[in-house]
Amino acid sequence: MTPPHRQQPPRAGDPGNQAAGKQAAAHAAAALVTPGMQVGLGTGSTVALFLDALTERGVAFDGLPTSQATAAHARRLGFSLVEPDNVDRLDLAIDGADELDHGLQLTKGGGGALLREKVVAALAERFVVIATADKMVDRLGDSFPLPIEVVPFAIGPVSRHLARLGFTVTAREGGAYRTDNGNAVLFARLAGGLDEPAEWDIRLGMIPGVVTTGLFINMADTALLGDEGGSVATVTRPSN
């Protein structure tokens, strides 16, 4: 299996000029944080901008980070952090996404924090996604492979199982990469995308050795999508 050339797989249509959109979404999310909240802090470049925007507001809150990288950045900015053992419910969680469809189903985990991101999102009364508008797709898997967190012992067996299901599989850093939980990450791509993401989440999650998938099903409540002009569109998950 060939390791990716970047820490995160290249994304079609993302030329790296989305700075204004990321900033706009980050600032819109920062406005949702009020004093005394307990807030889940996601992982990634847009979340880093969200943390920076919070410093401008000077709001006192407790943050639950989803990665060591986010925790380190939050500490540098002087934010108060809490541990998951001490949190029953979060008022809010803010995180990015690799892809989201029009029903606000998500693909996440390109940065390797998918398990902790899923744990924190599940604790939140409200989970808000911040991203650039180009992350919205008609079908998950259209332009970004599905991250799957796997115990290292099972990289080979899980990869072969996924291949039998029709996926093209790449192990991040050739299998050498480890998440904050000590696990590996596989990137799995299915021709035509994932037409039934909820069913795939269950099916893939049952493969022995899979810790979790990067499919976040019926978890996001709202998405704040920034564009290159600095505008933000608010998308709400349809009620079932």
TIDRENTI-219838 format. One record per residue (C-alpha): residue in one letter; z, x, y; chain. Coordinates in pm, 1 decimal. Example, Ala and Ser with C-alpha at 12.3 -4.5 7.8 and 13.67 -1.06 7.14 Angstrom:
// residues 2
<pt><res>A</res><zz>780.0</zz><xx>1230.0</xx><yy>-450.0</yy><chain>A</chain></pt>
<pt><res>S</res><zz>714.0</zz><xx>1367.0</xx><yy>-106.0</yy><chain>A</chain></pt>
***
This chain:
// residues 240
<pt><res>M</res><zz>0.0</zz><xx>0.0</xx><yy>0.0</yy><chain>A</chain></pt>
<pt><res>T</res><zz>-102.7</zz><xx>138.7</xx><yy>335.8</yy><chain>A</chain></pt>
<pt><res>P</res><zz>171.6</zz><xx>151.4</xx><yy>600.9</yy><chain>A</chain></pt>
<pt><res>P</res><zz>95.4</zz><xx>-7.0</xx><yy>938.3</yy><chain>A</chain></pt>
<pt><res>H</res><zz>15.0</zz><xx>232.7</xx><yy>1219.3</yy><chain>A</chain></pt>
<pt><res>R</res><zz>266.3</zz><xx>62.4</xx><yy>1449.5</yy><chain>A</chain></pt>
<pt><res>Q</res><zz>614.2</zz><xx>-67.0</xx><yy>1395.8</yy><chain>A</chain></pt>
<pt><res>Q</res><zz>471.2</zz><xx>-414.1</xx><yy>1446.3</yy><chain>A</chain></pt>
<pt><res>P</res><zz>125.9</zz><xx>-512.0</xx><yy>1319.5</yy><chain>A</chain></pt>
<pt><res>P</res><zz>-143.6</zz><xx>-539.4</xx><yy>1585.9</yy><chain>A</chain></pt>
<pt><res>R</res><zz>-199.0</zz><xx>-890.7</xx><yy>1709.1</yy><chain>A</chain></pt>
<pt><res>A</res><zz>-548.2</zz><xx>-1020.4</xx><yy>1776.5</yy><chain>A</chain></pt>
<pt><res>G</res><zz>-597.2</zz><xx>-1127.6</xx><yy>2136.1</yy><chain>A</chain></pt>
<pt><res>D</res><zz>-288.3</zz><xx>-950.7</xx><yy>2267.1</yy><chain>A</chain></pt>
<pt><res>P</res><zz>-419.2</zz><xx>-671.7</xx><yy>2492.0</yy><chain>A</chain></pt>
<pt><res>G</res><zz>-76.0</zz><xx>-582.5</xx><yy>2622.8</yy><chain>A</chain></pt>
<pt><res>N</res><zz>-133.8</zz><xx>-737.3</xx><yy>2965.3</yy><chain>A</chain></pt>
<pt><res>Q</res><zz>112.3</zz><xx>-1026.0</xx><yy>2924.5</yy><chain>A</chain></pt>
<pt><res>A</res><zz>385.3</zz><xx>-876.1</xx><yy>3142.3</yy><chain>A</chain></pt>
<pt><res>A</res><zz>381.0</zz><xx>-1157.4</xx><yy>3398.6</yy><chain>A</chain></pt>
<pt><res>G</res><zz>403.9</zz><xx>-1423.2</xx><yy>3129.3</yy><chain>A</chain></pt>
<pt><res>K</res><zz>691.8</zz><xx>-1248.5</xx><yy>2956.3</yy><chain>A</chain></pt>
<pt><res>Q</res><zz>880.0</zz><xx>-1207.6</xx><yy>3283.2</yy><chain>A</chain></pt>
<pt><res>A</res><zz>827.8</zz><xx>-1572.5</xx><yy>3375.3</yy><chain>A</chain></pt>
<pt><res>A</res><zz>949.0</zz><xx>-1700.6</xx><yy>3037.2</yy><chain>A</chain></pt>
<pt><res>A</res><zz>1246.7</zz><xx>-1464.5</xx><yy>3044.3</yy><chain>A</chain></pt>
<pt><res>H</res><zz>1358.0</zz><xx>-1580.0</xx><yy>3387.9</yy><chain>A</chain></pt>
<pt><res>A</res><zz>1316.0</zz><xx>-1946.9</xx><yy>3293.6</yy><chain>A</chain></pt>
<pt><res>A</res><zz>1540.0</zz><xx>-1890.8</xx><yy>2991.4</yy><chain>A</chain></pt>
<pt><res>A</res><zz>1800.2</zz><xx>-1703.6</xx><yy>3196.2</yy><chain>A</chain></pt>
<pt><res>A</res><zz>1834.8</zz><xx>-2010.5</xx><yy>3416.7</yy><chain>A</chain></pt>
<pt><res>L</res><zz>1956.9</zz><xx>-2206.6</xx><yy>3112.6</yy><chain>A</chain></pt>
<pt><res>V</res><zz>2267.3</zz><xx>-1991.0</xx><yy>3068.8</yy><chain>A</chain></pt>
<pt><res>T</res><zz>2578.1</zz><xx>-2124.1</xx><yy>3240.9</yy><chain>A</chain></pt>
<pt><res>P</res><zz>2928.2</zz><xx>-1973.4</xx><yy>3272.2</yy><chain>A</chain></pt>
<pt><res>G</res><zz>3138.9</zz><xx>-1975.9</xx><yy>2958.1</yy><chain>A</chain></pt>
<pt><res>M</res><zz>2853.1</zz><xx>-2030.8</xx><yy>2715.0</yy><chain>A</chain></pt>
<pt><res>Q</res><zz>2823.3</zz><xx>-1861.6</xx><yy>2379.3</yy><chain>A</chain></pt>
<pt><res>V</res><zz>2462.0</zz><xx>-1750.7</xx><yy>2352.3</yy><chain>A</chain></pt>
<pt><res>G</res><zz>2256.3</zz><xx>-1614.2</xx><yy>2065.5</yy><chain>A</chain></pt>
<pt><res>L</res><zz>2057.8</zz><xx>-1312.1</xx><yy>2180.9</yy><chain>A</chain></pt>
<pt><res>G</res><zz>1730.9</zz><xx>-1254.8</xx><yy>1998.3</yy><chain>A</chain></pt>
<pt><res>T</res><zz>1533.0</zz><xx>-938.0</xx><yy>1948.6</yy><chain>A</chain></pt>
<pt><res>G</res><zz>1215.0</zz><xx>-805.3</xx><yy>2106.0</yy><chain>A</chain></pt>
<pt><res>S</res><zz>1055.5</zz><xx>-713.4</xx><yy>2435.3</yy><chain>A</chain></pt>
<pt><res>T</res><zz>1071.6</zz><xx>-1061.9</xx><yy>2589.6</yy><chain>A</chain></pt>
<pt><res>V</res><zz>1439.3</zz><xx>-1097.3</xx><yy>2498.4</yy><chain>A</chain></pt>
<pt><res>A</res><zz>1505.5</zz><xx>-759.0</xx><yy>2661.5</yy><chain>A</chain></pt>
<pt><res>L</res><zz>1354.3</zz><xx>-901.6</xx><yy>2981.5</yy><chain>A</chain></pt>
<pt><res>F</res><zz>1572.1</zz><xx>-1210.8</xx><yy>2939.6</yy><chain>A</chain></pt>
<pt><res>L</res><zz>1882.5</zz><xx>-990.4</xx><yy>2925.7</yy><chain>A</chain></pt>
<pt><res>D</res><zz>1767.1</zz><xx>-803.6</xx><yy>3233.7</yy><chain>A</chain></pt>
<pt><res>A</res><zz>1714.1</zz><xx>-1135.2</xx><yy>3414.8</yy><chain>A</chain></pt>
<pt><res>L</res><zz>2067.4</zz><xx>-1241.3</xx><yy>3327.1</yy><chain>A</chain></pt>
<pt><res>T</res><zz>2207.7</zz><xx>-943.6</xx><yy>3514.8</yy><chain>A</chain></pt>
<pt><res>E</res><zz>2056.2</zz><xx>-1085.9</xx><yy>3833.6</yy><chain>A</chain></pt>
<pt><res>R</res><zz>2242.5</zz><xx>-1414.6</xx><yy>3779.4</yy><chain>A</chain></pt>
<pt><res>G</res><zz>2582.1</zz><xx>-1255.8</xx><yy>3720.1</yy><chain>A</chain></pt>
<pt><res>V</res><zz>2684.9</zz><xx>-1529.4</xx><yy>3475.7</yy><chain>A</chain></pt>
<pt><res>A</res><zz>2979.5</zz><xx>-1458.7</xx><yy>3246.2</yy><chain>A</chain></pt>
<pt><res>F</res><zz>2904.7</zz><xx>-1556.7</xx><yy>2885.4</yy><chain>A</chain></pt>
<pt><res>D</res><zz>2960.1</zz><xx>-1433.3</xx><yy>2530.1</yy><chain>A</chain></pt>
<pt><res>G</res><zz>2654.2</zz><xx>-1311.4</xx><yy>2343.1</yy><chain>A</chain></pt>
<pt><res>L</res><zz>2586.8</zz><xx>-1290.5</xx><yy>1970.0</yy><chain>A</chain></pt>
<pt><res>P</res><zz>2308.9</zz><xx>-1030.5</xx><yy>1919.8</yy><chain>A</chain></pt>
<pt><res>T</res><zz>2058.4</zz><xx>-1048.9</xx><yy>1635.3</yy><chain>A</chain></pt>
<pt><res>S</res><zz>2004.8</zz><xx>-673.7</xx><yy>1603.2</yy><chain>A</chain></pt>
<pt><res>Q</res><zz>2163.4</zz><xx>-340.7</xx><yy>1675.5</yy><chain>A</chain></pt>
<pt><res>A</res><zz>1895.0</zz><xx>-278.7</xx><yy>1937.4</yy><chain>A</chain></pt>
<pt><res>T</res><zz>1980.8</zz><xx>-599.3</xx><yy>2123.9</yy><chain>A</chain></pt>
<pt><res>A</res><zz>2352.3</zz><xx>-526.3</xx><yy>2097.8</yy><chain>A</chain></pt>
<pt><res>A</res><zz>2302.3</zz><xx>-179.3</xx><yy>2245.5</yy><chain>A</chain></pt>
<pt><res>H</res><zz>2093.6</zz><xx>-314.3</xx><yy>2534.2</yy><chain>A</chain></pt>
<pt><res>A</res><zz>2344.7</zz><xx>-592.2</xx><yy>2605.1</yy><chain>A</chain></pt>
<pt><res>R</res><zz>2633.0</zz><xx>-344.1</xx><yy>2608.6</yy><chain>A</chain></pt>
<pt><res>R</res><zz>2446.6</zz><xx>-120.0</xx><yy>2851.9</yy><chain>A</chain></pt>
<pt><res>L</res><zz>2415.4</zz><xx>-420.1</xx><yy>3082.5</yy><chain>A</chain></pt>
<pt><res>G</res><zz>2787.2</zz><xx>-494.6</xx><yy>3050.7</yy><chain>A</chain></pt>
<pt><res>F</res><zz>2768.6</zz><xx>-824.9</xx><yy>2860.7</yy><chain>A</chain></pt>
<pt><res>S</res><zz>3052.8</zz><xx>-951.1</xx><yy>2641.3</yy><chain>A</chain></pt>
<pt><res>L</res><zz>2956.8</zz><xx>-967.9</xx><yy>2273.7</yy><chain>A</chain></pt>
<pt><res>V</res><zz>3105.2</zz><xx>-1158.4</xx><yy>1981.5</yy><chain>A</chain></pt>
<pt><res>E</res><zz>3081.5</zz><xx>-1127.5</xx><yy>1603.0</yy><chain>A</chain></pt>
<pt><res>P</res><zz>2938.3</zz><xx>-1404.7</xx><yy>1381.8</yy><chain>A</chain></pt>
<pt><res>D</res><zz>3267.4</zz><xx>-1431.7</xx><yy>1191.2</yy><chain>A</chain></pt>
<pt><res>N</res><zz>3425.9</zz><xx>-1556.8</xx><yy>1513.3</yy><chain>A</chain></pt>
<pt><res>V</res><zz>3160.4</zz><xx>-1813.5</xx><yy>1604.8</yy><chain>A</chain></pt>
<pt><res>D</res><zz>3147.6</zz><xx>-2171.2</xx><yy>1473.6</yy><chain>A</chain></pt>
<pt><res>R</res><zz>2865.7</zz><xx>-2288.9</xx><yy>1697.1</yy><chain>A</chain></pt>
<pt><res>L</res><zz>2658.2</zz><xx>-2136.5</xx><yy>1974.9</yy><chain>A</chain></pt>
<pt><res>D</res><zz>2572.1</zz><xx>-2337.1</xx><yy>2283.7</yy><chain>A</chain></pt>
<pt><res>L</res><zz>2228.7</zz><xx>-2179.8</xx><yy>2301.8</yy><chain>A</chain></pt>
<pt><res>A</res><zz>2009.6</zz><xx>-1922.4</xx><yy>2130.5</yy><chain>A</chain></pt>
<pt><res>I</res><zz>1718.4</zz><xx>-1748.9</xx><yy>2300.3</yy><chain>A</chain></pt>
<pt><res>D</res><zz>1460.0</zz><xx>-1556.9</xx><yy>2100.0</yy><chain>A</chain></pt>
<pt><res>G</res><zz>1092.5</zz><xx>-1471.2</xx><yy>2088.2</yy><chain>A</chain></pt>
<pt><res>A</res><zz>826.5</zz><xx>-1556.2</xx><yy>1830.6</yy><chain>A</chain></pt>
<pt><res>D</res><zz>526.7</zz><xx>-1387.3</xx><yy>1676.4</yy><chain>A</chain></pt>
<pt><res>E</res><zz>348.0</zz><xx>-1721.4</xx><yy>1646.1</yy><chain>A</chain></pt>
<pt><res>L</res><zz>431.3</zz><xx>-2086.7</xx><yy>1704.0</yy><chain>A</chain></pt>
<pt><res>D</res><zz>229.2</zz><xx>-2395.6</xx><yy>1624.8</yy><chain>A</chain></pt>
<pt><res>H</res><zz>209.7</zz><xx>-2722.6</xx><yy>1815.6</yy><chain>A</chain></pt>
<pt><res>G</res><zz>498.4</zz><xx>-2865.7</xx><yy>1613.4</yy><chain>A</chain></pt>
<pt><res>L</res><zz>714.7</zz><xx>-2567.0</xx><yy>1713.8</yy><chain>A</chain></pt>
<pt><res>Q</res><zz>725.0</zz><xx>-2418.6</xx><yy>1366.6</yy><chain>A</chain></pt>
<pt><res>L</res><zz>754.0</zz><xx>-2043.0</xx><yy>1404.6</yy><chain>A</chain></pt>
<pt><res>T</res><zz>662.6</zz><xx>-1712.6</xx><yy>1251.1</yy><chain>A</chain></pt>
<pt><res>K</res><zz>920.2</zz><xx>-1448.8</xx><yy>1343.9</yy><chain>A</chain></pt>
<pt><res>G</res><zz>1036.3</zz><xx>-1110.3</xx><yy>1226.5</yy><chain>A</chain></pt>
<pt><res>G</res><zz>763.5</zz><xx>-870.2</xx><yy>1332.6</yy><chain>A</chain></pt>
<pt><res>G</res><zz>1039.2</zz><xx>-660.5</xx><yy>1484.1</yy><chain>A</chain></pt>
<pt><res>G</res><zz>1236.4</zz><xx>-658.4</xx><yy>1158.5</yy><chain>A</chain></pt>
<pt><res>A</res><zz>1530.4</zz><xx>-877.9</xx><yy>1263.6</yy><chain>A</chain></pt>
<pt><res>L</res><zz>1423.7</zz><xx>-1199.0</xx><yy>1089.7</yy><chain>A</chain></pt>
<pt><res>L</res><zz>1736.0</zz><xx>-1252.9</xx><yy>876.3</yy><chain>A</chain></pt>
<pt><res>R</res><zz>1984.8</zz><xx>-1211.8</xx><yy>1158.6</yy><chain>A</chain></pt>
<pt><res>E</res><zz>1757.9</zz><xx>-1409.8</xx><yy>1390.6</yy><chain>A</chain></pt>
<pt><res>K</res><zz>1756.2</zz><xx>-1697.7</xx><yy>1142.6</yy><chain>A</chain></pt>
<pt><res>V</res><zz>2135.6</zz><xx>-1688.4</xx><yy>1099.3</yy><chain>A</chain></pt>
<pt><res>V</res><zz>2192.8</zz><xx>-1695.2</xx><yy>1474.9</yy><chain>A</chain></pt>
<pt><res>A</res><zz>1932.9</zz><xx>-1966.3</xx><yy>1540.0</yy><chain>A</chain></pt>
<pt><res>A</res><zz>2097.0</zz><xx>-2186.2</xx><yy>1275.9</yy><chain>A</chain></pt>
<pt><res>L</res><zz>2429.5</zz><xx>-2158.5</xx><yy>1460.4</yy><chain>A</chain></pt>
<pt><res>A</res><zz>2285.6</zz><xx>-2283.0</xx><yy>1789.3</yy><chain>A</chain></pt>
<pt><res>E</res><zz>2311.8</zz><xx>-2631.7</xx><yy>1931.0</yy><chain>A</chain></pt>
<pt><res>R</res><zz>1984.1</zz><xx>-2555.2</xx><yy>2109.1</yy><chain>A</chain></pt>
<pt><res>F</res><zz>1731.9</zz><xx>-2290.7</xx><yy>2010.1</yy><chain>A</chain></pt>
<pt><res>V</res><zz>1482.9</zz><xx>-2195.8</xx><yy>2281.2</yy><chain>A</chain></pt>
<pt><res>V</res><zz>1182.7</zz><xx>-1974.7</xx><yy>2216.3</yy><chain>A</chain></pt>
<pt><res>I</res><zz>1045.0</zz><xx>-1753.9</xx><yy>2491.4</yy><chain>A</chain></pt>
<pt><res>A</res><zz>693.5</zz><xx>-1618.4</xx><yy>2454.3</yy><chain>A</chain></pt>
<pt><res>T</res><zz>357.6</zz><xx>-1581.1</xx><yy>2618.6</yy><chain>A</chain></pt>
<pt><res>A</res><zz>113.4</zz><xx>-1869.8</xx><yy>2595.0</yy><chain>A</chain></pt>
<pt><res>D</res><zz>-119.2</zz><xx>-1679.1</xx><yy>2361.0</yy><chain>A</chain></pt>
<pt><res>K</res><zz>143.4</zz><xx>-1698.9</xx><yy>2084.6</yy><chain>A</chain></pt>
<pt><res>M</res><zz>63.6</zz><xx>-2070.1</xx><yy>2039.1</yy><chain>A</chain></pt>
<pt><res>V</res><zz>-173.9</zz><xx>-2120.3</xx><yy>1746.1</yy><chain>A</chain></pt>
<pt><res>D</res><zz>-322.9</zz><xx>-2413.8</xx><yy>1558.4</yy><chain>A</chain></pt>
<pt><res>R</res><zz>-202.7</zz><xx>-2274.6</xx><yy>1225.4</yy><chain>A</chain></pt>
<pt><res>L</res><zz>64.4</zz><xx>-2016.0</xx><yy>1147.6</yy><chain>A</chain></pt>
<pt><res>G</res><zz>-84.5</zz><xx>-1702.9</xx><yy>1001.9</yy><chain>A</chain></pt>
<pt><res>D</res><zz>-402.4</zz><xx>-1732.9</xx><yy>1209.0</yy><chain>A</chain></pt>
<pt><res>S</res><zz>-344.7</zz><xx>-1405.6</xx><yy>1390.4</yy><chain>A</chain></pt>
<pt><res>F</res><zz>-15.1</zz><xx>-1258.6</xx><yy>1265.9</yy><chain>A</chain></pt>
<pt><res>P</res><zz>97.5</zz><xx>-1184.2</xx><yy>909.0</yy><chain>A</chain></pt>
<pt><res>L</res><zz>414.7</zz><xx>-1340.7</xx><yy>774.1</yy><chain>A</chain></pt>
<pt><res>P</res><zz>713.6</zz><xx>-1102.3</xx><yy>768.1</yy><chain>A</chain></pt>
<pt><res>I</res><zz>924.0</zz><xx>-1128.7</xx><yy>453.3</yy><chain>A</chain></pt>
<pt><res>E</res><zz>1255.2</zz><xx>-947.4</xx><yy>413.5</yy><chain>A</chain></pt>
<pt><res>V</res><zz>1296.6</zz><xx>-805.9</xx><yy>64.5</yy><chain>A</chain></pt>
<pt><res>V</res><zz>1563.6</zz><xx>-603.3</xx><yy>-114.8</yy><chain>A</chain></pt>
<pt><res>P</res><zz>1425.0</zz><xx>-250.2</xx><yy>-164.8</yy><chain>A</chain></pt>
<pt><res>F</res><zz>1456.6</zz><xx>-269.4</xx><yy>-544.5</yy><chain>A</chain></pt>
<pt><res>A</res><zz>1206.2</zz><xx>-558.0</xx><yy>-547.1</yy><chain>A</chain></pt>
<pt><res>I</res><zz>932.4</zz><xx>-428.9</xx><yy>-314.5</yy><chain>A</chain></pt>
<pt><res>G</res><zz>686.2</zz><xx>-378.8</xx><yy>-599.7</yy><chain>A</chain></pt>
<pt><res>P</res><zz>758.7</zz><xx>-697.9</xx><yy>-796.9</yy><chain>A</chain></pt>
<pt><res>V</res><zz>757.9</zz><xx>-916.4</xx><yy>-484.0</yy><chain>A</chain></pt>
<pt><res>S</res><zz>436.5</zz><xx>-755.1</xx><yy>-355.5</yy><chain>A</chain></pt>
<pt><res>R</res><zz>261.9</zz><xx>-823.5</xx><yy>-685.6</yy><chain>A</chain></pt>
<pt><res>H</res><zz>392.3</zz><xx>-1181.0</xx><yy>-693.6</yy><chain>A</chain></pt>
<pt><res>L</res><zz>258.4</zz><xx>-1240.8</xx><yy>-341.7</yy><chain>A</chain></pt>
<pt><res>A</res><zz>-77.6</zz><xx>-1090.2</xx><yy>-438.0</yy><chain>A</chain></pt>
<pt><res>R</res><zz>-103.1</zz><xx>-1334.2</xx><yy>-729.4</yy><chain>A</chain></pt>
<pt><res>L</res><zz>-49.0</zz><xx>-1616.3</xx><yy>-479.8</yy><chain>A</chain></pt>
<pt><res>G</res><zz>-345.1</zz><xx>-1490.9</xx><yy>-276.3</yy><chain>A</chain></pt>
<pt><res>F</res><zz>-167.2</zz><xx>-1289.4</xx><yy>-8.6</yy><chain>A</chain></pt>
<pt><res>T</res><zz>-273.7</zz><xx>-951.3</xx><yy>119.4</yy><chain>A</chain></pt>
<pt><res>V</res><zz>48.4</zz><xx>-750.5</xx><yy>138.6</yy><chain>A</chain></pt>
<pt><res>T</res><zz>147.4</zz><xx>-446.5</xx><yy>343.5</yy><chain>A</chain></pt>
<pt><res>A</res><zz>491.1</zz><xx>-287.8</xx><yy>323.8</yy><chain>A</chain></pt>
<pt><res>R</res><zz>619.2</zz><xx>-184.9</xx><yy>663.5</yy><chain>A</chain></pt>
<pt><res>E</res><zz>613.5</zz><xx>195.7</xx><yy>689.1</yy><chain>A</chain></pt>
<pt><res>G</res><zz>493.9</zz><xx>208.3</xx><yy>329.9</yy><chain>A</chain></pt>
<pt><res>G</res><zz>823.4</zz><xx>61.8</xx><yy>211.8</yy><chain>A</chain></pt>
<pt><res>A</res><zz>1039.0</zz><xx>319.5</xx><yy>390.7</yy><chain>A</chain></pt>
<pt><res>Y</res><zz>1142.9</zz><xx>90.0</xx><yy>676.4</yy><chain>A</chain></pt>
<pt><res>R</res><zz>1486.3</zz><xx>-71.7</xx><yy>656.7</yy><chain>A</chain></pt>
<pt><res>T</res><zz>1623.8</zz><xx>-361.6</xx><yy>857.5</yy><chain>A</chain></pt>
<pt><res>D</res><zz>1973.2</zz><xx>-359.1</xx><yy>1005.5</yy><chain>A</chain></pt>
<pt><res>N</res><zz>2075.5</zz><xx>-515.7</xx><yy>672.5</yy><chain>A</chain></pt>
<pt><res>G</res><zz>1928.7</zz><xx>-229.3</xx><yy>469.7</yy><chain>A</chain></pt>
<pt><res>N</res><zz>1632.4</zz><xx>-430.9</xx><yy>342.5</yy><chain>A</chain></pt>
<pt><res>A</res><zz>1256.4</zz><xx>-373.0</xx><yy>345.8</yy><chain>A</chain></pt>
<pt><res>V</res><zz>994.0</zz><xx>-585.6</xx><yy>522.2</yy><chain>A</chain></pt>
<pt><res>L</res><zz>661.8</zz><xx>-694.4</xx><yy>376.5</yy><chain>A</chain></pt>
<pt><res>F</res><zz>379.9</zz><xx>-832.1</xx><yy>590.5</yy><chain>A</chain></pt>
<pt><res>A</res><zz>190.3</zz><xx>-1099.9</xx><yy>398.1</yy><chain>A</chain></pt>
<pt><res>R</res><zz>-138.6</zz><xx>-1250.3</xx><yy>512.5</yy><chain>A</chain></pt>
<pt><res>L</res><zz>-311.4</zz><xx>-1549.1</xx><yy>353.2</yy><chain>A</chain></pt>
<pt><res>A</res><zz>-677.0</zz><xx>-1617.5</xx><yy>424.7</yy><chain>A</chain></pt>
<pt><res>G</res><zz>-699.6</zz><xx>-1938.6</xx><yy>626.2</yy><chain>A</chain></pt>
<pt><res>G</res><zz>-336.9</zz><xx>-1923.2</xx><yy>735.6</yy><chain>A</chain></pt>
<pt><res>L</res><zz>-39.6</zz><xx>-2127.7</xx><yy>617.8</yy><chain>A</chain></pt>
<pt><res>D</res><zz>-141.2</zz><xx>-2491.7</xx><yy>613.5</yy><chain>A</chain></pt>
<pt><res>E</res><zz>199.7</zz><xx>-2612.7</xx><yy>484.8</yy><chain>A</chain></pt>
<pt><res>P</res><zz>452.9</zz><xx>-2368.4</xx><yy>630.1</yy><chain>A</chain></pt>
<pt><res>A</res><zz>759.3</zz><xx>-2566.4</xx><yy>518.5</yy><chain>A</chain></pt>
<pt><res>E</res><zz>640.4</zz><xx>-2565.2</xx><yy>158.7</yy><chain>A</chain></pt>
<pt><res>W</res><zz>553.8</zz><xx>-2196.1</xx><yy>174.8</yy><chain>A</chain></pt>
<pt><res>D</res><zz>899.2</zz><xx>-2117.0</xx><yy>312.6</yy><chain>A</chain></pt>
<pt><res>I</res><zz>1061.5</zz><xx>-2278.6</xx><yy>9.6</yy><chain>A</chain></pt>
<pt><res>R</res><zz>814.1</zz><xx>-2136.4</xx><yy>-240.6</yy><chain>A</chain></pt>
<pt><res>L</res><zz>831.3</zz><xx>-1779.9</xx><yy>-113.5</yy><chain>A</chain></pt>
<pt><res>G</res><zz>1207.8</zz><xx>-1793.0</xx><yy>-67.1</yy><chain>A</chain></pt>
<pt><res>M</res><zz>1248.1</zz><xx>-1861.5</xx><yy>-438.8</yy><chain>A</chain></pt>
<pt><res>I</res><zz>1079.4</zz><xx>-1536.2</xx><yy>-543.6</yy><chain>A</chain></pt>
<pt><res>P</res><zz>1349.2</zz><xx>-1307.3</xx><yy>-688.4</yy><chain>A</chain></pt>
<pt><res>G</res><zz>1409.8</zz><xx>-1022.3</xx><yy>-445.1</yy><chain>A</chain></pt>
<pt><res>V</res><zz>1311.5</zz><xx>-1215.3</xx><yy>-131.7</yy><chain>A</chain></pt>
<pt><res>V</res><zz>1601.2</zz><xx>-1234.6</xx><yy>113.5</yy><chain>A</chain></pt>
<pt><res>T</res><zz>1429.4</zz><xx>-1463.9</xx><yy>362.5</yy><chain>A</chain></pt>
<pt><res>T</res><zz>1090.5</zz><xx>-1536.8</xx><yy>511.4</yy><chain>A</chain></pt>
<pt><res>G</res><zz>989.2</zz><xx>-1521.9</xx><yy>875.7</yy><chain>A</chain></pt>
<pt><res>L</res><zz>910.5</zz><xx>-1893.0</xx><yy>876.1</yy><chain>A</chain></pt>
<pt><res>F</res><zz>1147.7</zz><xx>-2082.1</xx><yy>1106.1</yy><chain>A</chain></pt>
<pt><res>I</res><zz>1100.1</zz><xx>-2446.2</xx><yy>1011.3</yy><chain>A</chain></pt>
<pt><res>N</res><zz>1239.9</zz><xx>-2725.1</xx><yy>1231.8</yy><chain>A</chain></pt>
<pt><res>M</res><zz>1470.2</zz><xx>-2480.2</xx><yy>1407.4</yy><chain>A</chain></pt>
<pt><res>A</res><zz>1325.1</zz><xx>-2440.1</xx><yy>1757.6</yy><chain>A</chain></pt>
<pt><res>D</res><zz>1397.1</zz><xx>-2720.7</xx><yy>2002.7</yy><chain>A</chain></pt>
<pt><res>T</res><zz>1199.6</zz><xx>-2592.1</xx><yy>2300.3</yy><chain>A</chain></pt>
<pt><res>A</res><zz>950.2</zz><xx>-2319.8</xx><yy>2382.5</yy><chain>A</chain></pt>
<pt><res>L</res><zz>906.4</zz><xx>-2164.8</xx><yy>2726.4</yy><chain>A</chain></pt>
<pt><res>L</res><zz>556.1</zz><xx>-2019.5</xx><yy>2737.5</yy><chain>A</chain></pt>
<pt><res>G</res><zz>463.6</zz><xx>-1791.5</xx><yy>3025.6</yy><chain>A</chain></pt>
<pt><res>D</res><zz>107.0</zz><xx>-1715.8</xx><yy>3127.2</yy><chain>A</chain></pt>
<pt><res>E</res><zz>-55.4</zz><xx>-1424.6</xx><yy>3307.0</yy><chain>A</chain></pt>
<pt><res>G</res><zz>-25.3</zz><xx>-1607.6</xx><yy>3638.4</yy><chain>A</chain></pt>
<pt><res>G</res><zz>352.2</zz><xx>-1628.8</xx><yy>3605.5</yy><chain>A</chain></pt>
<pt><res>S</res><zz>364.8</zz><xx>-2002.5</xx><yy>3529.0</yy><chain>A</chain></pt>
<pt><res>V</res><zz>581.4</zz><xx>-2142.5</xx><yy>3248.7</yy><chain>A</chain></pt>
<pt><res>A</res><zz>495.5</zz><xx>-2437.2</xx><yy>3027.5</yy><chain>A</chain></pt>
<pt><res>T</res><zz>778.1</zz><xx>-2617.1</xx><yy>2845.1</yy><chain>A</chain></pt>
<pt><res>V</res><zz>697.6</zz><xx>-2740.7</xx><yy>2494.6</yy><chain>A</chain></pt>
<pt><res>T</res><zz>941.9</zz><xx>-2957.9</xx><yy>2301.1</yy><chain>A</chain></pt>
<pt><res>R</res><zz>941.4</zz><xx>-3001.6</xx><yy>1924.7</yy><chain>A</chain></pt>
<pt><res>P</res><zz>815.9</zz><xx>-3348.7</xx><yy>1833.6</yy><chain>A</chain></pt>
<pt><res>S</res><zz>1078.3</zz><xx>-3583.0</xx><yy>1691.1</yy><chain>A</chain></pt>
<pt><res>N</res><zz>1034.4</zz><xx>-3659.0</xx><yy>1323.0</yy><chain>A</chain></pt>
***
